[in-house]
Amino acid sequence: MSAAAVRSGAARTPRFLAFFTGAYILWSLVPVAIAVLFSFNSGRSRSTWQGFSLRWYYSDPFGSVWNDESLRNALRNSLVLAVLSILIATPVGVGLALGLTRWRSRPAKVANGVLLLPLVTPELVVGTALFLVITNGYSFMDLGRTAQLVGHVTFSLTYVVIVVRSRLLSIGPDLEEAARDLGATSLQAVRLIVLPLLTPAIFAAGVLVFATSIDDFVVSSLLSSGSGTETVPVKIYGSVRGGATPALNALATIMLAASMLALVGVFVIMRLMRRRQGDDNAGENSLKELAAW
């Protein structure tokens, strides 16, 4: 077979793979699109289209997300938990990733294994264990937002450590060692060299924590203290079997929009940062600045 034939065969689009990929995308997105569409339905039906309206977002005086206190409270609880989880889990996870990458011993392997347990343990088991520990072991902590935050941080740390550690391993220790040779202390090397290189991974880990926290149901439900601490997934689950209105669709649409805005925001920030100094040259530029200093 000639080289031209090989190249033309390699460039040919695999039709079955393209069809399978398109079918999977449709299977995943069509239900979401239908749910979003019916959030703009003017009637109370969630299956029969009755015209376009923003009734279930703010117009309805009783049932809209804006006017229903329980829906607004669930939305507020989810967003607060997600933001607090980012603020706590991300820096703690970055510190754990830095420490575990440099810690070379048998206890480090044990710590790595323990840290990965939330990934392989069913979420129901994790949530039940947290519930029993908080209710029986931590008398100073009651069920509610604080307990939910502890639970969210507990299972989010694993994702932060994995993302940041993979970035650390790809960077390698050479640039940090070069900074130490130029006279930088360990703290200066981490602050001026390692953290700028870890910025993409830190942002990615933060978005992952946000998406995981805002979508969690099991831990949020088990550690909730009642209707006042319900999150959006818990609220939707509790209401969907009763006389649910498209207000639930509107609530879910708002959460989807919040997640998408977070992704777009991180993408824009990362593009601006790469334009400013370039991802590949960030470490070298920092070394030059350190040497000049």
Secondary structure, DSSP 8 states (H G I E B T S, - for coil): --HHHHHHHHHS--HHHHHHHHHHHHHHHHHHHHHHHHTTBSSS-SSS---B--IIIIISTTTSTTT-HHHHHHHHHHHHHHHHHHHHHHHHHHHHHHHHHH--SHHHHHHHHHHHHHHHS-HHHHHHHHHHHHHHT-TT--TTHHHHHHHHHHHHHHHHHHHHHHHHHHH-SHHHHHHHHTT--HHHHIIIIIHHHHHHHHHHHHHHHHHHHHH--HHHHHT--SGGG--HHHHHHHHTTSS--THHHHHHHHHHHHHHHHHHHHHHHHHHHHHHH-STTHHHHHHHHHHH-
